[in-house]
Amino acid sequence: MSVSRLRLKDVLQSRFASEIGLDDGDVPRIAEAVNSIQERLITCKEAGDTGWLGSYAEMAFNVSQTSPNLTTPRGVARLIRVNACDWPVRIENQFFEYLEFGSGHWPKLSCGSTSNVCASGPFKALRRNTVPTFTDLTVPGYGLRFYPGDPADVNLRVLVGCNDAFGSTIYTMDGPVQVRGVFTTLSLPSVNLTLPGTTSPLEISSINSIQKDITVGSLNIYQVNLSTGAQTLLLTMEPGETVAAYQRYYFNALPNSCCNPPGTAPGTVQLLAMAKLDLVPCVVDSDFLLIQSKEAIIAEGQAMRLGSMDSGEAKQQAGERHLQAVRYLQGQLGHMEGFEQPAIKFAPFGSARLRHQKIGTLI
């Protein structure tokens, strides 16, 4: 077993295509099948919280103390755990702040204020909604500007779902079809967001969604101050990325006493996190895969093929192939990480639990 990262090329050079009835040279269909297989395996119940080998990674993020929000990049499904100032921080999901006997929504605002946040409260990470940009749009008086990353991207389009300066949702016509948002055709060196048939930059108050065509280069999206022309980067979309959607977290009571690495901006805390990775579809043979076991991919491909057959015996065989794929992944995880003690479990009472003493209700 190799410790190198598995690529689509490695699957193309294996027996995968013949095992699931595809032509060895049909790269688009093989890539489509591999993407489906990866999605099935990373979301199956056997994967657990952390997932299989290769589907989690340690990452570093810089978070401002004045605006302690963190937006994770593409390819991150969620943060599993976070270390801040060398201390593990618990991450709560969105339902936590709505528990009947909980402490409510954080941050807490000072009475009679809409901006002054109380500094008290527990230090914790709270999951927020999915957002379309890394940084929020500044309002009022701002528009958007797009910078294509390659000349071949000229005449491709971007659809921005947004609200106008008065907060109303913008609808436009794309030929005979009404769309929620505004289409913009890319040009060099840049192009502003405008309403159809106009040339003046459109002032917007919020961004609800961003979609784009598959491009050759990355697309940089800036907010532009319509009075001064000052620009701030909001988002960079990768060439194969078509929908902008990222996870956001809020860090309540973020400490200010961390020893950050040299070069870190003042008022910034560097966090380390274990991240659960999300599927980024493979397209060409040099793309890396999230699932790192060829045998598991082949077995799950057989399960997918058998599961599409209208036969009770085939359905049963599909279930067996899926279990085989899971066993391959579990074996690989144990081979690389160890079965016995991949982490330390802290038991403050040792083995002296109440049920061992036959007391209380835990007999």
Secondary structure, 3 states (H helix, E strand, C coil): CCCCCCEHHHHHCCCHHHHCCCCCCCHHHHHHHHHHHHHHHHHCHHHCCCCCCCCEEEEEEEEECCCCEEECCCCEEEEEEEEECCEEECEECCCHHHCCCCCCCCCCECCCCCCCECCCCCCEEEEEEEECCCCCCCCCCEEEEEEECCHHHCCCEEEEEEEECCCCECEEEECCEEEECEEEECCCCCEECCCCCCCCCCCEEEEEEEEECCCCCCEEEEEEECCCCCEEEEEEECCCCCECCEEEEEEECCCCCCCCCCCCCCCEEEEEEEEEECCCCCCCCCCECCCCCHHHHHHHHHHHHHHCCCCHHHHHHHHHHHHHHHHHHHHHHHHHHCCCCCCCCCCCCCCCCHHHHCCCCCC
